[in-house]
Amino acid sequence: MRDSVSILIGGKAGQGIASIETLLTKGFKRAGFYTFSTKEFMSRVRGGSNTTLIRISKNPVNAPVYKADIFVPLDISAFYHAQDRITNETFVIAKKGDYKCDCTFYDHDLESLAKSIGSPIVSNTIAAALVFGLLGCDVKVLRGIIAEIYSNELLEVNLKALEIGANLGQENGNCLYCIEPTLSAIQTKDYFLSGTEGVGFGAIAGGCNFISSYPMSPSTGVLTFLAKQSQAFGICVEQAEDEIAAFQMGLGVWYGGGRAITTTSGGGFALMGEGLSLSGITETLIVVYLAQRPGPATGLPTRTEQGDLELSIYSGHGEFPRIVLAPGDPKECFELARRAFELADLYQIPVIILSDQYLADSYFHVEQFDIDSKQPVHHIVKTDAEYKRYSLSDDGISPRGIPGYGEGFVLVDSDEHTEEGLITESMSVRNEQNAKRLKKLELIANEAIIPEGDAREKIIIVGWGSTKHIIKEAVDKIENETVSAIHFSWVYPLSEAQLDVLRKAKKIITVENNATGQFAKLLKLHKIVIHAQILKSDGLSFFVDELSERILSVLKEIR
């Protein structure tokens, strides 16, 4: 009996990997297992070589591992693409004559079996049922899911495929990888969500009623999610002609009293830089969802990286406040997306939500959490005839009016301006307005989320954003009481309360999915000493087994 099992499915785009993922993840969850899935894929509609990893466990599991316990290659290319992930303990389900490895083969030609019932496309259903059976699971669970998904002739042929796979699983059953289901996992009805869905639900809870975006992977999922929910929640959806237009539309919506989000990736966000500055000087707020992928330029458009932290912090000319949030799982995606709308509305600034392909496209087991019924607060005033859009204040926040609500004239301008919003080149006015905008940083610092974890006199592993659960499980795996993990979800601006946690650490090791240690550089600006860095920028996320080995190696070097 094991605590967890990793199942790797590989094949070309169009071979039905997503169908296997759907069947197995829904099936495992309903059967009482904690479930996690993630994928890596090439940037093409058909072909290439892609993999999906599914982990199941009797305990909560929310991170990927590199080595596969069970591997289902749907073609030869997939086998060689993932060959490094196979060990001598891996069970490979494939036609044995096509492959060579020091592993255990279940010699089955899935495609031929599918053809025998008149439909070669259902080999993925046979594979899913076979895996389910190998793990000692009741295939009746899959039968119910197939009945939900398919109808008419597709239902009949998939049920036949399910029967073939179930019989093979029963014949070949080997409980080396069997896991006891957890009754509580069924009873709690916990959520199984992707990062994309977490952000989408959070935006809805935050009062979002407009999204304008130009499609760009891996951010497009939030655009399509909100489009599907648009009628139910009164959201206007606009696919703009480019990212510049998408951003400006969002600003226009906030200026008029709406609540907008725009979604993009690094290349699109680069185009939004001028609009970000416009948001800064006009104090017209906006929420931006920036899902990172490897650059420069097009880079690896369907892979993952934490390479845009500095872009999000420093993009846009001039100096003005902003907030950058980096959730680590779907629950944080929900909470921080919702909060992004609140913070933007309160402080009249741009708020950026940093995700990445790994977080966006992975599905996590999320414990049920309370969603309070409070309605979004709109910090909008009814203007009078003497209204001044940029009136000076002690906290830097001017009363925000919108056109048509009151008697006042709501004048905004991209030039430096007077309290009324009129263009000026007065140096004294410039100093007053610039200081007013920057003064908000003092209040914003009080909003910062203190990072999770205990650092007192310990060696701490510091991560941010999507590395949260990978680092946590890797640290748990090495079983060293002198080492703990700390996760930052609020990454800019950093407050002294956040940094105080780090100042209590004995030594600090940062873990980042980029090549230069962008968060480590930010910490160093605040005089935080970094003793070692673990970096990765090949387009894949970290893996628990990989990271735990790298942590152990670094610990030997810094002691």
N, C-alpha and C positions, 0 to 999 in steps of 0.2 A: 504493500500500500504506500502511495506517495501523497505528499501534501498538495502537489499541483502537477498538471500534465500540459505540455505544449504541443499543439497540433498545427503543422505548417501545410498549407495548400499552395501549390504553385502551378502556373499555367499562363497562357496568352490571354490578353484582353479579348473578351468575347467567348471564352471557353466555359463561363459559368462559375468563376471563383466566387463572385458575389452571392450567387444562389446557395452555394455550399455554406458560406459564412452565415447567411440568414438562417438557414435550416439549423445549423449546429449551435449558433449562439442563442437563438430562441429556444431550441431544444434543451440545451444544457441548463439554461436559466430555469426553465419550467421543471426540469428534472431535479432541481435543488442544488445546483452548483454555482459558486461565485464565478463569474465569467468576465473575460477581458478579450478584446480583439483589436488588432491594428493591421495596417497594410502598407506595402510599398509597391509602387507601380511606375511604369515608364510612361512618357508623355506621348501616347498615341492611342487612337480610338480602338484599333484592333492590332493584335500581334504583340510583340515584345515579350518580356518575361516578368511576371508579377507574382508576388506572394502575399498571402494573408496568414497572420498568426493568430491562433485562438488559444488562450490559456484558461483552464478550469481548475478550481481548487475548492477544498472544503472550508477555506478561510478567505476573507476578502483579498482579492488580487487585482492590481491595477497598473501593471507594468510589463513590458515585453522581456523575453529571454531570447538569446541568440540560438542556442542549441535546441533542436527539435526532438521530441520524444516520438511523435508519429508524423510521417511526411507523406503527402499525397501529391506526387507530380503528375499533372495532367498531360505533359508532353516531355520529350527528352531535354529540351532547352531549359525547362523549369528545374529539372534535376541538377543539371550542371550549374545553373545560376545559383542554386542554394546548396551546393555540395559541401561547402565549408560548415554548414549548419547541421550536418549529419554526423553522428557518432556510431560507435559499434553497438550502442544500445538502442539506436533508432529503429523503429518499425517503418518500413517503406512499403506502401501499397501501390504496386505497379507491375507491369509485365516484366519479369525478371530478366529475360534475354536482352532487353534494351539498355540495361544499366549495370554498372559495376561499383560495388562499395562494400566495406566491411561493416555490414549492418544486417538486420533481419528482414527478409523479403516476404511479403504476402503476395504471391505470384498470381495476380489477377489482371486480365486485360479488360479494363472497365469499358472502353469504347466498344469492344466486340460484344460484351454482355448487353450493352445498351442497344446495339444494332439488332441483337437477337429478339428484342421485343418491339422492333420497328421504329426506334427513335434514338439515334446516336447522341442527341442533345441531352438525354437524361442520365448520362454517365456521372454527372455531378450529384444527382440524387442517390445513385448507387453508392458513390463514395461516401456521402454523408451518413447513410444508413450503416455502411460497413464500419466506419469509425465509431459510430454510436454503439454498435453491437460489440466491437472489440473492447470497449470500456465498460461493458456490462450494463449498459443503459437500456431502458425499456423503449423499444422502437415505436410503441403506440403513441408516444409523445410527438414523434416526428409526423406520424400519420395525421394527427390533429392539425399540425401546422401546415402540412401540404393541402389539406382540405380547405384551409383558410386562404391559401395563396392562389391555388389553381381551380379551374372549373372545366366542365365538359370533357373533351378528349384529352386535354393536358392533365386533368386530374387522374384519369384512368391510367395513363401510361406512367405517370409519376408514382402512383401507388404500386404498380407492377415493379418499377425500378426499386422502390423502397423495400419490397418483399425480397428481391434478389439480394440487395445489400444486407438486409437483416439476417438472411439465411447464411450468407458468407461470414458475417460477424459472429454468428452463433457457432459455426463450424470452426472458426479460427480463434475463438475467444482466448485471450491470454491476459490474465489479470495482473500482470506486472505493473500496468499503469491504471488499474482500477482505483477509484476514489469513492469513499462513502459520501452520498449526497447529504446536504445539510438541511434539515427540516425548516430551520429558521429562515433560510434563504428563500424558501417558497412562501412562508407565512408573512414575512415582512412586506412583500410586494415592493421591494426596492426598485429603484430606477435603473435602466440600462440605457445610457445616453452617450452621445458623442459630444465633443467640444463644440461642434457646430450647433447642435441642438441646444446646448446649454446657453450659448450666446444668444441664439434666437429667442428662446423663452425669456431670458433676462431682459432683452430689449423690449419685448412685449410688456413685461412687468414694469419696466421703466417708463412706460407711456409712449413708446415709439409709434408714430403714426405716418412715417414717411421713410422710405429707403430709396436712395439713388446710387447706382453703382454701374461700373463697367465690368463685365465678368472677367475675373482673373483668378486662376487657381493659386492657392487653395481656399481663397476667401468666398468663392461663388456659392458655396453651400449655404451661407447665411442669407444671401440674396434669394436663393430659391426657397429656402425654408420660410422666410417671411412672406414671400409671394404666395406660398400655399396657404398661409394663415391670414392673408390680407383681408378676405371677406369677413372672416369670423371676428377679426379684431380691428377692422376699420383702418387698414394700413394702405397708403398709396404707394405703389411700386413703380419706379421709373428706371429702365435700363438706358443709361445715358450714352451719348456718342463717344465719350472718353472720360478719363478720370478727372480732368479739369472741370468739365461740365457737371459731373456727379457731385463734386465737392461744393461747387458754387450753388447748385440747387439746394443742397443741404443747408448752406448758410442762409439762403433765402427763406427756407421753411422756418428755421429758428427765428429769423428776423420778424416773420409774420406771426409767431406765437406757437408754431408746431414743434414737434420733437423728431429730429431726423438722425439717421445714421447712414454713413457711407462705408462700403466695404472694399478692400483692395489688398494687394500684396506689394512687395518692395518697389517694383518698377512703377506701379500705379501711384504709390505714395510719393515717389520722387516727383511726379507730375503735380501732385497736390501741394508742393512746398510753398508756392506763392499764395495759394488759397489759405494755407495755415497761417501765414503772416497776416493776411487780411482778417482772419478770425481774431488774431492777436490784437491788432490795433483797433478794430471796430468793436471788439469785445462782443462779437456775435459768436455764440457758442456752437459747438458741433461735437458729435461722437464719431470716432473713426475706428473701424475694426480692421486691424492690419495683421493678416495671416502670413507669417514669414515663410520663405522658401530660399534655397541657396542662390545667391548672385555670384558675381556681378552680372548685369544685364539679364538675359533670359535664364542664364545659369542652368540649374536643374529644376525645371518648372513644376514637377510633381513630387519633389523630395522635400526634406525638412531641414531647418537650420534656425538657430537663434542669432541671425546675422544682422537684424535691423534695429537693435536696441539704440545704437548711437544715431541712426537715421531718425528714429522717432523722437529722440531727445533734442537733437540739434537741427532738424529740418526747419526751414523757414528762416528768412533773414531778419535780423534785429533781435531784440530781447523781449520776451513776453512769457508769462506763466503758462504752463500746461501740466497735465497729469498723465502718466503712463502706467497702466495696470497690466499685469501679466499673470493670468490665472493658470493654475496647475492641473485642474481637472474640471469636468462638466459642472460640478456644484459651484466651484469658484467662477467658472464662466458665467453661470446664471447670476450669482451674487454681484460680481464685479461689473457685468454688463448693465444690470439694473442700477447699480450705484453710479456708473459712469454718467447716466442721464441726470441723476440727482446732483452730482458734483458739477457737471457742465452747466446746469441750470442755475445752481447756487452761485458759482464763481464767475460765470460768463467767460469761460475759457474752453479751448479744445481739450477733449479727453480721448486718449488713444488706448484701445484694448489690443494688447500684443498676444497673438496666438501663433501657431505654426501648423504645418501640414500634419505632423504627427498628432498633435492634440485635436486638430479639427476633424481628422478622419478616423480616430480611434474611438472605440466604445468602451465605456467604463462601467463597473458596478458602483452605483452611487446609493448610499443609504438614503432612505426617505428623509427629506428635510422639510421643516415648516416653511410655508410661503404665506407670510402675513397678508392681510387683506388691505393694508394701507394703500391709498391711492397716491399717485405721483404728485408731488408738490410743485406748483408752478410759481416761480418767484417773479411774477409780473405785476406791475403796478398800473393803476388807472391814472393816466396823465392829466395834469391841469394845463392851463394856458401858459404857465411859466416853466413848464417842464424842461429840464436840461438832461440830455442823455448821458453826458459824461461829467455830472456834477461831482466835485471833490468830496471825499468822505474819509473818515478816520481809518476804516478797514480796507479802503481801495475799491469797494463795491458800489457802483452807482445804481440808482433805481432803474430797473429795466422796464421800459414801456414798449408797446407794439403799436403799429399803425392802426387807427380806427378805434382804439380802446381809450377813450378820454379825449380831451380837447387839445392835448399837446402835439407838437411836431416832432416825430422821431427821426432825427437826422443822423446818419452815420456816414463816415468817409474814410477812405484808405490813407489820406494825408493826415499828418498830425493835425489835431483839432482843438478847438476851445471846448468849454463845458457844454455849450449848445450844440457842438458838432460841426462848427464852421472851420474851414481850412485856416491854418495859421502857420507863420514861420517865427513866431515869438519864442525866443529861447527860454524865457521864464515859464511860459505856458507849456512848452515842450517838457521842461523839467518836472512841472507839476503833474502832467498827464502820465509821463513815463513812470514817475515814482508811484502814482496812484495804481497803475496796472501792476507793477512789481510788488506793491505792498500786499497783494493778495497771497503771496507766497508764505507770509507769516501765518495766515489762517489755514492755508492748505496743509502746512506741515502738521497741524493738529489732527488732520484727517487721516494721516498715514497709518497703514495697517502694520502693526508690529509683527515681525516674522515669527513663524512657529518654531519651537524647539528650545532646548536647554543648552546653553553654551558655557556655563560656569566652569572655568578651569578645565575645559575639555578641548580636544581637537575637533573642530567642527567642519563639516562638509556643507558648503553654502551653494545653494542653487536658486534659480528663479524660473518662473513660468513652468513650462511643460515638463521639466525634469523632476518635478516634485516627488511623484511616487516611485520613480526609478531610483532616485537617490535614497529615499526612505527604505526601500526593500534591500538595496545593496548594502546599506549600513547595517540593517538588521541581519543580513546574511553573514557579515564578517564577525558578528558576535564579540565586539570589543567595547567594553563599558566606558573606555576613555574617549570614544568617538561618538558624536551625535550629528544629526542633520538639521539644517535650518533652511527654510524655504521663504523666499521673498515673492509676494504677489503684487506689492506696491513698489515699483522700481524707480519712480521719479515723480517729484523730487524726494530725495531721502531726508528723513528727519533725524534729529539727535536721539530720539527715543528708539528708533530702529537701529541706529548705529551703536547705541549703548549696549545692546545685546552682544554685538560682535566684539566690543572692547573687553568683554569679560572672558573671551576665549583664550585658551592657551596657545593654539595655533589654528590657522585658517587655510582650508583648501577649497578652492572654487571649482565648480563643475559647470561647463557651458558647451552648448552645441554650436560653437563657432571657432574660428582659427586664432583669434587675437585676444580673447578674454575681455569682452566689452564691459561686462558687469564688474569684473575685477578692476578694470581701469577706473570705473566710476567710484568704486569703493576707495581706491587709492587717492582719488581727489579729496576724499574726506579723511585722509590720513589713517586709513585702515591698512594694516600690514597683511599682505597675502604671502603665505609661506610656500604655496604650491598651487598649480593650476592643472586641471584635467580637461582637455579640450578635444572636440571631435567635430569635423566639418566635411564628412564624406557624403552627406545627403541622407544619412540614416540617423535615427534617434540613438541614444545610448541604450544598451541592454543590461539587465540586472547582473547577469553572470559576467559580462565584459567589464562593467563598471566596478563590481566588487573586487575583481582581480587588479584593476588599475589603482583602486584606493589602497589595497594592501601593498602594492609596489611603492606608491608614494609615501606611505607611512614609514617604510623602511629607510627611505631617503632623508626624511626630515627629522628623524629622531636622533 
